[in-house]
Amino acid sequence: HGMSHIDTTIEGTSDDMTVVDAASLRRQIIKLNRRLQLLEEENKERAKREMVMYSITVAFWLLNSWLWFRR
C-alpha cells in the first residue's frame, strides 16, 4: 500500500513537471516566434535597401557608359 502511494506521488509530480515543461516550452516558442518575425522584417528591409543600391549602381554604370560612348 505504501508503494502505490509513492507511485501516485511520483506520477503527480511528473504531471506537474510536464505542465511546467509545456509552459516553459510555450514561452520559448513565443520568444522564438517574435525573434523570427523581427529577423524576417529586417531581411525584407535589407532586401529593399539592396534593390535600391543595385538600381542606383546599374543606373550609374549605364549613364557612365552612355556618356563614354558619346565621346
N, CA, C, O and CB atoms as a CASP TS submission, in Angstrom:
PFRMAT TS
TARGET T0000
AUTHOR 0000-0000-0000
METHOD Language model
MODEL 1
PARENT N/A
ATOM      1  N   HIS     1       0.830  -1.200   0.000  1.00  0.00           N
ATOM      2  CA  HIS     1       0.000   0.000   0.000  1.00  0.00           C
ATOM      3  C   HIS     1       0.870   1.258   0.000  1.00  0.00           C
ATOM      4  O   HIS     1       0.540   2.245  -0.658  1.00  0.00           O
ATOM      5  CB  HIS     1      -0.942   0.001   1.217  1.00  0.00           C
ATOM      6  N   GLY     2       1.963   1.222   0.728  1.00  0.00           N
ATOM      7  CA  GLY     2       2.889   2.355   0.788  1.00  0.00           C
ATOM      8  C   GLY     2       3.530   2.619  -0.567  1.00  0.00           C
ATOM      9  O   GLY     2       3.794   3.769  -0.918  1.00  0.00           O
ATOM     10  N   MET     3       3.778   1.567  -1.323  1.00  0.00           N
ATOM     11  CA  MET     3       4.407   1.701  -2.632  1.00  0.00           C
ATOM     12  C   MET     3       3.466   2.394  -3.615  1.00  0.00           C
ATOM     13  O   MET     3       3.916   3.230  -4.398  1.00  0.00           O
ATOM     14  CB  MET     3       4.821   0.323  -3.171  1.00  0.00           C
ATOM     15  N   SER     4       2.180   2.072  -3.598  1.00  0.00           N
ATOM     16  CA  SER     4       1.241   2.695  -4.524  1.00  0.00           C
ATOM     17  C   SER     4       1.109   4.189  -4.226  1.00  0.00           C
ATOM     18  O   SER     4       0.922   4.993  -5.139  1.00  0.00           O
ATOM     19  CB  SER     4      -0.135   2.007  -4.441  1.00  0.00           C
ATOM     20  N   HIS     5       1.208   4.555  -2.955  1.00  0.00           N
ATOM     21  CA  HIS     5       1.154   5.974  -2.586  1.00  0.00           C
ATOM     22  C   HIS     5       2.365   6.721  -3.162  1.00  0.00           C
ATOM     23  O   HIS     5       2.231   7.839  -3.659  1.00  0.00           O
ATOM     24  CB  HIS     5       1.106   6.134  -1.041  1.00  0.00           C
ATOM     25  N   ILE     6       3.532   6.102  -3.092  1.00  0.00           N
ATOM     26  CA  ILE     6       4.740   6.713  -3.654  1.00  0.00           C
ATOM     27  C   ILE     6       4.608   6.838  -5.169  1.00  0.00           C
ATOM     28  O   ILE     6       4.992   7.859  -5.742  1.00  0.00           O
ATOM     29  CB  ILE     6       5.995   5.882  -3.290  1.00  0.00           C
ATOM     30  N   ASP     7       4.068   5.808  -5.823  1.00  0.00           N
ATOM     31  CA  ASP     7       3.885   5.838  -7.271  1.00  0.00           C
ATOM     32  C   ASP     7       2.966   6.979  -7.687  1.00  0.00           C
ATOM     33  O   ASP     7       3.261   7.699  -8.642  1.00  0.00           O
ATOM     34  CB  ASP     7       3.321   4.508  -7.762  1.00  0.00           C
ATOM     35  N   THR     8       1.854   7.148  -6.974  1.00  0.00           N
ATOM     36  CA  THR     8       0.938   8.233  -7.339  1.00  0.00           C
ATOM     37  C   THR     8       1.581   9.589  -7.079  1.00  0.00           C
ATOM     38  O   THR     8       1.339  10.541  -7.820  1.00  0.00           O
ATOM     39  CB  THR     8      -0.383   8.114  -6.558  1.00  0.00           C
ATOM     40  N   THR     9       2.402   9.685  -6.030  1.00  0.00           N
ATOM     41  CA  THR     9       3.099  10.936  -5.749  1.00  0.00           C
ATOM     42  C   THR     9       4.083  11.244  -6.876  1.00  0.00           C
ATOM     43  O   THR     9       4.181  12.385  -7.327  1.00  0.00           O
ATOM     44  CB  THR     9       3.836  10.861  -4.389  1.00  0.00           C
ATOM     45  N   ILE    10       4.799  10.237  -7.321  1.00  0.00           N
ATOM     46  CA  ILE    10       5.747  10.422  -8.424  1.00  0.00           C
ATOM     47  C   ILE    10       4.993  10.792  -9.691  1.00  0.00           C
ATOM     48  O   ILE    10       5.415  11.682 -10.429  1.00  0.00           O
ATOM     49  CB  ILE    10       6.591   9.143  -8.652  1.00  0.00           C
ATOM     50  N   GLU    11       3.876  10.112  -9.948  1.00  0.00           N
ATOM     51  CA  GLU    11       3.078  10.423 -11.134  1.00  0.00           C
ATOM     52  C   GLU    11       2.543  11.842 -11.053  1.00  0.00           C
ATOM     53  O   GLU    11       2.565  12.556 -12.056  1.00  0.00           O
ATOM     54  CB  GLU    11       1.918   9.426 -11.289  1.00  0.00           C
ATOM     55  N   GLY    12       2.069  12.272  -9.904  1.00  0.00           N
ATOM     56  CA  GLY    12       1.566  13.631  -9.744  1.00  0.00           C
ATOM     57  C   GLY    12       2.661  14.647  -9.986  1.00  0.00           C
ATOM     58  O   GLY    12       2.442  15.657 -10.656  1.00  0.00           O
ATOM     59  N   THR    13       3.832  14.387  -9.447  1.00  0.00           N
ATOM     60  CA  THR    13       4.973  15.267  -9.651  1.00  0.00           C
ATOM     61  C   THR    13       5.357  15.276 -11.126  1.00  0.00           C
ATOM     62  O   THR    13       5.699  16.322 -11.677  1.00  0.00           O
ATOM     63  CB  THR    13       6.169  14.828  -8.778  1.00  0.00           C
ATOM     64  N   SER    14       5.301  14.125 -11.753  1.00  0.00           N
ATOM     65  CA  SER    14       5.627  14.034 -13.175  1.00  0.00           C
ATOM     66  C   SER    14       4.642  14.853 -13.999  1.00  0.00           C
ATOM     67  O   SER    14       5.043  15.552 -14.929  1.00  0.00           O
ATOM     68  CB  SER    14       5.622  12.565 -13.641  1.00  0.00           C
ATOM     69  N   ASP    15       3.357  14.774 -13.664  1.00  0.00           N
ATOM     70  CA  ASP    15       2.355  15.570 -14.379  1.00  0.00           C
ATOM     71  C   ASP    15       2.595  17.058 -14.180  1.00  0.00           C
ATOM     72  O   ASP    15       2.474  17.844 -15.120  1.00  0.00           O
ATOM     73  CB  ASP    15       0.945  15.202 -13.914  1.00  0.00           C
ATOM     74  N   ASP    16       2.942  17.448 -12.932  1.00  0.00           N
ATOM     75  CA  ASP    16       3.238  18.853 -12.664  1.00  0.00           C
ATOM     76  C   ASP    16       4.448  19.310 -13.470  1.00  0.00           C
ATOM     77  O   ASP    16       4.460  20.410 -14.021  1.00  0.00           O
ATOM     78  CB  ASP    16       3.482  19.074 -11.164  1.00  0.00           C
ATOM     79  N   MET    17       5.457  18.459 -13.531  1.00  0.00           N
ATOM     80  CA  MET    17       6.654  18.801 -14.298  1.00  0.00           C
ATOM     81  C   MET    17       6.315  18.919 -15.785  1.00  0.00           C
ATOM     82  O   MET    17       6.854  19.779 -16.481  1.00  0.00           O
ATOM     83  CB  MET    17       7.761  17.743 -14.080  1.00  0.00           C
ATOM     84  N   THR    18       5.427  18.060 -16.264  1.00  0.00           N
ATOM     85  CA  THR    18       5.022  18.120 -17.667  1.00  0.00           C
ATOM     86  C   THR    18       4.327  19.446 -17.952  1.00  0.00           C
ATOM     87  O   THR    18       4.564  20.065 -18.990  1.00  0.00           O
ATOM     88  CB  THR    18       4.093  16.937 -18.020  1.00  0.00           C
ATOM     89  N   VAL    19       3.475  19.878 -17.037  1.00  0.00           N
ATOM     90  CA  VAL    19       2.781  21.163 -17.202  1.00  0.00           C
ATOM     91  C   VAL    19       3.796  22.299 -17.194  1.00  0.00           C
ATOM     92  O   VAL    19       3.712  23.211 -18.016  1.00  0.00           O
ATOM     93  CB  VAL    19       1.723  21.373 -16.081  1.00  0.00           C
ATOM     94  N   VAL    20       4.755  22.250 -16.270  1.00  0.00           N
ATOM     95  CA  VAL    20       5.785  23.285 -16.183  1.00  0.00           C
ATOM     96  C   VAL    20       6.631  23.268 -17.458  1.00  0.00           C
ATOM     97  O   VAL    20       6.926  24.320 -18.027  1.00  0.00           O
ATOM     98  CB  VAL    20       6.681  23.074 -14.925  1.00  0.00           C
ATOM     99  N   ASP    21       7.019  22.071 -17.901  1.00  0.00           N
ATOM    100  CA  ASP    21       7.811  21.965 -19.126  1.00  0.00           C
ATOM    101  C   ASP    21       7.029  22.493 -20.322  1.00  0.00           C
ATOM    102  O   ASP    21       7.584  23.193 -21.169  1.00  0.00           O
ATOM    103  CB  ASP    21       8.233  20.511 -19.370  1.00  0.00           C
ATOM    104  N   ALA    22       5.747  22.160 -20.393  1.00  0.00           N
ATOM    105  CA  ALA    22       4.921  22.625 -21.511  1.00  0.00           C
ATOM    106  C   ALA    22       4.818  24.150 -21.488  1.00  0.00           C
ATOM    107  O   ALA    22       4.911  24.790 -22.535  1.00  0.00           O
ATOM    108  CB  ALA    22       3.507  21.987 -21.452  1.00  0.00           C
ATOM    109  N   ALA    23       4.632  24.727 -20.325  1.00  0.00           N
ATOM    110  CA  ALA    23       4.529  26.183 -20.215  1.00  0.00           C
ATOM    111  C   ALA    23       5.867  26.832 -20.588  1.00  0.00           C
ATOM    112  O   ALA    23       5.902  27.855 -21.271  1.00  0.00           O
ATOM    113  CB  ALA    23       4.105  26.596 -18.776  1.00  0.00           C
ATOM    114  N   SER    24       6.948  26.233 -20.139  1.00  0.00           N
ATOM    115  CA  SER    24       8.269  26.757 -20.466  1.00  0.00           C
ATOM    116  C   SER    24       8.521  26.676 -21.963  1.00  0.00           C
ATOM    117  O   SER    24       9.016  27.626 -22.570  1.00  0.00           O
ATOM    118  CB  SER    24       9.357  25.994 -19.704  1.00  0.00           C
ATOM    119  N   LEU    25       8.183  25.550 -22.547  1.00  0.00           N
ATOM    120  CA  LEU    25       8.355  25.397 -23.997  1.00  0.00           C
ATOM    121  C   LEU    25       7.487  26.383 -24.755  1.00  0.00           C
ATOM    122  O   LEU    25       7.920  26.938 -25.766  1.00  0.00           O
ATOM    123  CB  LEU    25       8.022  23.968 -24.432  1.00  0.00           C
ATOM    124  N   ARG    26       6.274  26.608 -24.286  1.00  0.00           N
ATOM    125  CA  ARG    26       5.377  27.560 -24.937  1.00  0.00           C
ATOM    126  C   ARG    26       5.981  28.960 -24.907  1.00  0.00           C
ATOM    127  O   ARG    26       5.947  29.675 -25.908  1.00  0.00           O
ATOM    128  CB  ARG    26       3.994  27.556 -24.255  1.00  0.00           C
ATOM    129  N   ARG    27       6.540  29.358 -23.745  1.00  0.00           N
ATOM    130  CA  ARG    27       7.186  30.680 -23.641  1.00  0.00           C
ATOM    131  C   ARG    27       8.377  30.773 -24.588  1.00  0.00           C
ATOM    132  O   ARG    27       8.568  31.792 -25.251  1.00  0.00           O
ATOM    133  CB  ARG    27       7.643  30.952 -22.188  1.00  0.00           C
ATOM    134  N   GLN    28       9.172  29.719 -24.650  1.00  0.00           N
ATOM    135  CA  GLN    28      10.329  29.726 -25.539  1.00  0.00           C
ATOM    136  C   GLN    28       9.896  29.823 -26.995  1.00  0.00           C
ATOM    137  O   GLN    28      10.516  30.540 -27.781  1.00  0.00           O
ATOM    138  CB  GLN    28      11.176  28.471 -25.323  1.00  0.00           C
ATOM    139  N   ILE    29       8.842  29.111 -27.357  1.00  0.00           N
ATOM    140  CA  ILE    29       8.335  29.165 -28.739  1.00  0.00           C
ATOM    141  C   ILE    29       7.839  30.563 -29.064  1.00  0.00           C
ATOM    142  O   ILE    29       8.079  31.067 -30.162  1.00  0.00           O
ATOM    143  CB  ILE    29       7.199  28.136 -28.950  1.00  0.00           C
ATOM    144  N   ILE    30       7.146  31.200 -28.117  1.00  0.00           N
ATOM    145  CA  ILE    30       6.660  32.564 -28.334  1.00  0.00           C
ATOM    146  C   ILE    30       7.833  33.517 -28.532  1.00  0.00           C
ATOM    147  O   ILE    30       7.800  34.366 -29.423  1.00  0.00           O
ATOM    148  CB  ILE    30       5.787  33.028 -27.149  1.00  0.00           C
ATOM    149  N   LYS    31       8.878  33.377 -27.698  1.00  0.00           N
ATOM    150  CA  LYS    31      10.065  34.232 -27.843  1.00  0.00           C
ATOM    151  C   LYS    31      10.738  33.994 -29.196  1.00  0.00           C
ATOM    152  O   LYS    31      11.124  34.940 -29.883  1.00  0.00           O
ATOM    153  CB  LYS    31      11.069  33.968 -26.694  1.00  0.00           C
ATOM    154  N   LEU    32      10.873  32.726 -29.568  1.00  0.00           N
ATOM    155  CA  LEU    32      11.498  32.413 -30.855  1.00  0.00           C
ATOM    156  C   LEU    32      10.668  32.937 -32.017  1.00  0.00           C
ATOM    157  O   LEU    32      11.215  33.413 -33.012  1.00  0.00           O
ATOM    158  CB  LEU    32      11.696  30.908 -30.997  1.00  0.00           C
ATOM    159  N   ASN    33       9.358  32.852 -31.893  1.00  0.00           N
ATOM    160  CA  ASN    33       8.475  33.347 -32.942  1.00  0.00           C
ATOM    161  C   ASN    33       8.624  34.855 -33.107  1.00  0.00           C
ATOM    162  O   ASN    33       8.679  35.356 -34.231  1.00  0.00           O
ATOM    163  CB  ASN    33       7.019  32.990 -32.630  1.00  0.00           C
ATOM    164  N   ARG    34       8.691  35.580 -31.992  1.00  0.00           N
ATOM    165  CA  ARG    34       8.893  37.037 -32.056  1.00  0.00           C
ATOM    166  C   ARG    34      10.228  37.360 -32.714  1.00  0.00           C
ATOM    167  O   ARG    34      10.315  38.244 -33.566  1.00  0.00           O
ATOM    168  CB  ARG    34       8.832  37.663 -30.641  1.00  0.00           C
ATOM    169  N   ARG    35      11.273  36.631 -32.308  1.00  0.00           N
ATOM    170  CA  ARG    35      12.600  36.879 -32.876  1.00  0.00           C
ATOM    171  C   ARG    35      12.609  36.581 -34.371  1.00  0.00           C
ATOM    172  O   ARG    35      13.208  37.320 -35.152  1.00  0.00           O
ATOM    173  CB  ARG    35      13.663  36.027 -32.158  1.00  0.00           C
ATOM    174  N   LEU    36      11.945  35.500 -34.765  1.00  0.00           N
ATOM    175  CA  LEU    36      11.870  35.146 -36.173  1.00  0.00           C
ATOM    176  C   LEU    36      11.142  36.223 -36.968  1.00  0.00           C
ATOM    177  O   LEU    36      11.556  36.565 -38.076  1.00  0.00           O
ATOM    178  CB  LEU    36      11.173  33.799 -36.345  1.00  0.00           C
ATOM    179  N   GLN    37      10.065  36.757 -36.413  1.00  0.00           N
ATOM    180  CA  GLN    37       9.344  37.834 -37.095  1.00  0.00           C
ATOM    181  C   GLN    37      10.229  39.063 -37.259  1.00  0.00           C
ATOM    182  O   GLN    37      10.221  39.697 -38.314  1.00  0.00           O
ATOM    183  CB  GLN    37       8.071  38.203 -36.321  1.00  0.00           C
ATOM    184  N   LEU    38      10.992  39.403 -36.223  1.00  0.00           N
ATOM    185  CA  LEU    38      11.908  40.547 -36.318  1.00  0.00           C
ATOM    186  C   LEU    38      12.970  40.306 -37.388  1.00  0.00           C
ATOM    187  O   LEU    38      13.281  41.201 -38.173  1.00  0.00           O
ATOM    188  CB  LEU    38      12.581  40.815 -34.958  1.00  0.00           C
ATOM    189  N   LEU    39      13.520  39.107 -37.414  1.00  0.00           N
ATOM    190  CA  LEU    39      14.532  38.790 -38.424  1.00  0.00           C
ATOM    191  C   LEU    39      13.953  38.847 -39.829  1.00  0.00           C
ATOM    192  O   LEU    39      14.613  39.319 -40.755  1.00  0.00           O
ATOM    193  CB  LEU    39      15.127  37.409 -38.166  1.00  0.00           C
ATOM    194  N   GLU    40      12.715  38.366 -39.994  1.00  0.00           N
ATOM    195  CA  GLU    40      12.078  38.424 -41.310  1.00  0.00           C
ATOM    196  C   GLU    40      11.857  39.871 -41.746  1.00  0.00           C
ATOM    197  O   GLU    40      12.071  40.209 -42.910  1.00  0.00           O
ATOM    198  CB  GLU    40      10.740  37.667 -41.291  1.00  0.00           C
ATOM    199  N   GLU    41      11.428  40.728 -40.811  1.00  0.00           N
ATOM    200  CA  GLU    41      11.235  42.147 -41.140  1.00  0.00           C
ATOM    201  C   GLU    41      12.571  42.806 -41.507  1.00  0.00           C
ATOM    202  O   GLU    41      12.653  43.572 -42.467  1.00  0.00           O
ATOM    203  CB  GLU    41      10.581  42.894 -39.950  1.00  0.00           C
ATOM    204  N   GLU    42      13.616  42.498 -40.728  1.00  0.00           N
ATOM    205  CA  GLU    42      14.936  43.056 -41.033  1.00  0.00           C
ATOM    206  C   GLU    42      15.412  42.576 -42.402  1.00  0.00           C
ATOM    207  O   GLU    42      16.011  43.342 -43.157  1.00  0.00           O
ATOM    208  CB  GLU    42      15.959  42.665 -39.942  1.00  0.00           C
ATOM    209  N   ASN    43      15.149  41.325 -42.718  1.00  0.00           N
ATOM    210  CA  ASN    43      15.557  40.767 -44.008  1.00  0.00           C
ATOM    211  C   ASN    43      14.828  41.463 -45.158  1.00  0.00           C
ATOM    212  O   ASN    43      15.428  41.750 -46.193  1.00  0.00           O
ATOM    213  CB  ASN    43      15.286  39.251 -44.048  1.00  0.00           C
ATOM    214  N   LYS    44      13.533  41.733 -44.975  1.00  0.00           N
ATOM    215  CA  LYS    44      12.771  42.450 -46.008  1.00  0.00           C
ATOM    216  C   LYS    44      13.332  43.855 -46.216  1.00  0.00           C
ATOM    217  O   LYS    44      13.494  44.304 -47.351  1.00  0.00           O
ATOM    218  CB  LYS    44      11.277  42.527 -45.624  1.00  0.00           C
ATOM    219  N   GLU    45      13.628  44.549 -45.108  1.00  0.00           N
ATOM    220  CA  GLU    45      14.187  45.893 -45.208  1.00  0.00           C
ATOM    221  C   GLU    45      15.547  45.867 -45.903  1.00  0.00           C
ATOM    222  O   GLU    45      15.840  46.723 -46.739  1.00  0.00           O
ATOM    223  CB  GLU    45      14.317  46.524 -43.814  1.00  0.00           C
ATOM    224  N   ARG    46      16.367  44.892 -45.559  1.00  0.00           N
ATOM    225  CA  ARG    46      17.689  44.779 -46.186  1.00  0.00           C
ATOM    226  C   ARG    46      17.545  44.494 -47.672  1.00  0.00           C
ATOM    227  O   ARG    46      18.293  45.036 -48.485  1.00  0.00           O
ATOM    228  CB  ARG    46      18.524  43.673 -45.510  1.00  0.00           C
ATOM    229  N   ALA    47      16.588  43.646 -48.030  1.00  0.00           N
ATOM    230  CA  ALA    47      16.365  43.343 -49.446  1.00  0.00           C
ATOM    231  C   ALA    47      15.932  44.600 -50.203  1.00  0.00           C
ATOM    232  O   ALA    47      16.357  44.817 -51.338  1.00  0.00           O
ATOM    233  CB  ALA    47      15.303  42.232 -49.600  1.00  0.00           C
ATOM    234  N   LYS    48      15.092  45.424 -49.581  1.00  0.00           N
ATOM    235  CA  LYS    48      14.668  46.677 -50.218  1.00  0.00           C
ATOM    236  C   LYS    48      15.862  47.608 -50.424  1.00  0.00           C
ATOM    237  O   LYS    48      16.034  48.189 -51.495  1.00  0.00           O
ATOM    238  CB  LYS    48      13.587  47.378 -49.366  1.00  0.00           C
ATOM    239  N   ARG    49      16.696  47.742 -49.364  1.00  0.00           N
ATOM    240  CA  ARG    49      17.889  48.603 -49.470  1.00  0.00           C
ATOM    241  C   ARG    49      18.820  48.106 -50.560  1.00  0.00           C
ATOM    242  O   ARG    49      19.348  48.895 -51.343  1.00  0.00           O
ATOM    243  CB  ARG    49      18.642  48.661 -48.129  1.00  0.00           C
ATOM    244  N   GLU    50      19.020  46.788 -50.610  1.00  0.00           N
ATOM    245  CA  GLU    50      19.902  46.234 -51.639  1.00  0.00           C
ATOM    246  C   GLU    50      19.348  46.497 -53.031  1.00  0.00           C
ATOM    247  O   GLU    50      20.107  46.821 -53.945  1.00  0.00           O
ATOM    248  CB  GLU    50      20.094  44.729 -51.426  1.00  0.00           C
ATOM    249  N   MET    51      18.044  46.365 -53.206  1.00  0.00           N
ATOM    250  CA  MET    51      17.438  46.606 -54.514  1.00  0.00           C
ATOM    251  C   MET    51      17.651  48.055 -54.937  1.00  0.00           C
ATOM    252  O   MET    51      17.969  48.324 -56.095  1.00  0.00           O
ATOM    253  CB  MET    51      15.933  46.270 -54.486  1.00  0.00           C
ATOM    254  N   VAL    52      17.478  48.987 -54.006  1.00  0.00           N
ATOM    255  CA  VAL    52      17.704  50.404 -54.315  1.00  0.00           C
ATOM    256  C   VAL    52      19.162  50.637 -54.681  1.00  0.00           C
ATOM    257  O   VAL    52      19.458  51.326 -55.657  1.00  0.00           O
ATOM    258  CB  VAL    52      17.303  51.299 -53.120  1.00  0.00           C
ATOM    259  N   MET    53      20.073  50.065 -53.899  1.00  0.00           N
ATOM    260  CA  MET    53      21.503  50.255 -54.175  1.00  0.00           C
ATOM    261  C   MET    53      21.891  49.630 -55.514  1.00  0.00           C
ATOM    262  O   MET    53      22.659  50.225 -56.269  1.00  0.00           O
ATOM    263  CB  MET    53      22.354  49.649 -53.044  1.00  0.00           C
ATOM    264  N   TYR    54      21.378  48.452 -55.815  1.00  0.00           N
ATOM    265  CA  TYR    54      21.675  47.823 -57.104  1.00  0.00           C
ATOM    266  C   TYR    54      21.123  48.660 -58.246  1.00  0.00           C
ATOM    267  O   TYR    54      21.784  48.829 -59.271  1.00  0.00           O
ATOM    268  CB  TYR    54      21.094  46.401 -57.160  1.00  0.00           C
ATOM    269  N   SER    55      19.912  49.184 -58.075  1.00  0.00           N
ATOM    270  CA  SER    55      19.313  50.018 -59.118  1.00  0.00           C
ATOM    271  C   SER    55      20.146  51.275 -59.356  1.00  0.00           C
ATOM    272  O   SER    55      20.406  51.654 -60.497  1.00  0.00           O
ATOM    273  CB  SER    55      17.874  50.401 -58.739  1.00  0.00           C
ATOM    274  N   ILE    56      20.558  51.914 -58.265  1.00  0.00           N
ATOM    275  CA  ILE    56      21.382  53.119 -58.396  1.00  0.00           C
ATOM    276  C   ILE    56      22.709  52.780 -59.077  1.00  0.00           C
ATOM    277  O   ILE    56      23.171  53.525 -59.941  1.00  0.00           O
ATOM    278  CB  ILE    56      21.638  53.761 -57.009  1.00  0.00           C
ATOM    279  N   THR    57      23.315  51.669 -58.695  1.00  0.00           N
ATOM    280  CA  THR    57      24.589  51.272 -59.295  1.00  0.00           C
ATOM    281  C   THR    57      24.439  50.992 -60.788  1.00  0.00           C
ATOM    282  O   THR    57      25.260  51.437 -61.591  1.00  0.00           O
ATOM    283  CB  THR    57      25.146  50.036 -58.586  1.00  0.00           C
ATOM    284  N   VAL    58      23.394  50.258 -61.160  1.00  0.00           N
ATOM    285  CA  VAL    58      23.169  49.955 -62.580  1.00  0.00           C
ATOM    286  C   VAL    58      22.898  51.247 -63.352  1.00  0.00           C
ATOM    287  O   VAL    58      23.418  51.430 -64.452  1.00  0.00           O
ATOM    288  CB  VAL    58      21.982  48.960 -62.752  1.00  0.00           C
ATOM    289  N   ALA    59      22.086  52.144 -62.782  1.00  0.00           N
ATOM    290  CA  ALA    59      21.800  53.416 -63.451  1.00  0.00           C
ATOM    291  C   ALA    59      23.087  54.221 -63.619  1.00  0.00           C
ATOM    292  O   ALA    59      23.299  54.829 -64.668  1.00  0.00           O
ATOM    293  CB  ALA    59      20.754  54.232 -62.652  1.00  0.00           C
ATOM    294  N   PHE    60      23.941  54.231 -62.607  1.00  0.00           N
ATOM    295  CA  PHE    60      25.211  54.944 -62.696  1.00  0.00           C
ATOM    296  C   PHE    60      26.072  54.385 -63.826  1.00  0.00           C
ATOM    297  O   PHE    60      26.626  55.147 -64.619  1.00  0.00           O
ATOM    298  CB  PHE    60      25.966  54.858 -61.364  1.00  0.00           C
ATOM    299  N   TRP    61      26.188  53.053 -63.905  1.00  0.00           N
ATOM    300  CA  TRP    61      27.028  52.444 -64.939  1.00  0.00           C
ATOM    301  C   TRP    61      26.442  52.638 -66.337  1.00  0.00           C
ATOM    302  O   TRP    61      27.177  52.838 -67.304  1.00  0.00           O
ATOM    303  CB  TRP    61      27.210  50.955 -64.658  1.00  0.00           C
ATOM    304  N   LEU    62      25.118  52.577 -66.434  1.00  0.00           N
ATOM    305  CA  LEU    62      24.501  52.832 -67.739  1.00  0.00           C
ATOM    306  C   LEU    62      24.752  54.269 -68.184  1.00  0.00           C
ATOM    307  O   LEU    62      25.120  54.515 -69.333  1.00  0.00           O
ATOM    308  CB  LEU    62      22.988  52.552 -67.684  1.00  0.00           C
ATOM    309  N   LEU    63      24.553  55.209 -67.274  1.00  0.00           N
ATOM    310  CA  LEU    63      24.793  56.612 -67.601  1.00  0.00           C
ATOM    311  C   LEU    63      26.262  56.844 -67.930  1.00  0.00           C
ATOM    312  O   LEU    63      26.585  57.542 -68.891  1.00  0.00           O
ATOM    313  CB  LEU    63      24.359  57.517 -66.439  1.00  0.00           C
ATOM    314  N   ASN    64      27.136  56.269 -67.146  1.00  0.00           N
ATOM    315  CA  ASN    64      28.565  56.409 -67.369  1.00  0.00           C
ATOM    316  C   ASN    64      28.956  55.814 -68.736  1.00  0.00           C
ATOM    317  O   ASN    64      29.732  56.415 -69.478  1.00  0.00           O
ATOM    318  CB  ASN    64      29.354  55.725 -66.229  1.00  0.00           C
ATOM    319  N   SER    65      28.419  54.645 -69.054  1.00  0.00           N
ATOM    320  CA  SER    65      28.717  54.011 -70.343  1.00  0.00           C
ATOM    321  C   SER    65      28.179  54.858 -71.497  1.00  0.00           C
ATOM    322  O   SER    65      28.857  55.030 -72.510  1.00  0.00           O
ATOM    323  CB  SER    65      28.114  52.588 -70.400  1.00  0.00           C
ATOM    324  N   TRP    66      26.962  55.386 -71.345  1.00  0.00           N
ATOM    325  CA  TRP    66      26.355  56.211 -72.389  1.00  0.00           C
ATOM    326  C   TRP    66      27.205  57.465 -72.633  1.00  0.00           C
ATOM    327  O   TRP    66      27.463  57.849 -73.774  1.00  0.00           O
ATOM    328  CB  TRP    66      24.904  56.605 -71.999  1.00  0.00           C
ATOM    329  N   LEU    67      27.635  58.092 -71.526  1.00  0.00           N
ATOM    330  CA  LEU    67      28.485  59.279 -71.669  1.00  0.00           C
ATOM    331  C   LEU    67      29.824  58.920 -72.311  1.00  0.00           C
ATOM    332  O   LEU    67      30.358  59.694 -73.106  1.00  0.00           O
ATOM    333  CB  LEU    67      28.718  59.941 -70.301  1.00  0.00           C
ATOM    334  N   TRP    68      30.361  57.768 -71.974  1.00  0.00           N
ATOM    335  CA  TRP    68      31.651  57.357 -72.531  1.00  0.00           C
ATOM    336  C   TRP    68      31.527  57.089 -74.045  1.00  0.00           C
ATOM    337  O   TRP    68      32.415  57.447 -74.819  1.00  0.00           O
ATOM    338  CB  TRP    68      32.176  56.091 -71.798  1.00  0.00           C
ATOM    339  N   PHE    69      30.415  56.455 -74.455  1.00  0.00           N
ATOM    340  CA  PHE    69      30.218  56.164 -75.868  1.00  0.00           C
ATOM    341  C   PHE    69      29.939  57.418 -76.681  1.00  0.00           C
ATOM    342  O   PHE    69      30.206  57.434 -77.882  1.00  0.00           O
ATOM    343  CB  PHE    69      29.086  55.186 -76.039  1.00  0.00           C
ATOM    344  N   ARG    70      29.420  58.450 -76.074  1.00  0.00           N
ATOM    345  CA  ARG    70      29.109  59.698 -76.786  1.00  0.00           C
ATOM    346  C   ARG    70      30.362  60.491 -77.139  1.00  0.00           C
ATOM    347  O   ARG    70      30.304  61.374 -77.995  1.00  0.00           O
ATOM    348  CB  ARG    70      28.183  60.563 -75.945  1.00  0.00           C
ATOM    349  N   ARG    71      31.479  60.201 -76.508  1.00  0.00           N
ATOM    350  CA  ARG    71      32.706  60.976 -76.773  1.00  0.00           C
ATOM    351  C   ARG    71      33.145  60.843 -78.211  1.00  0.00           C
ATOM    352  O   ARG    71      34.155  61.427 -78.605  1.00  0.00           O
ATOM    353  CB  ARG    71      33.836  60.526 -75.853  1.00  0.00           C
TER
END
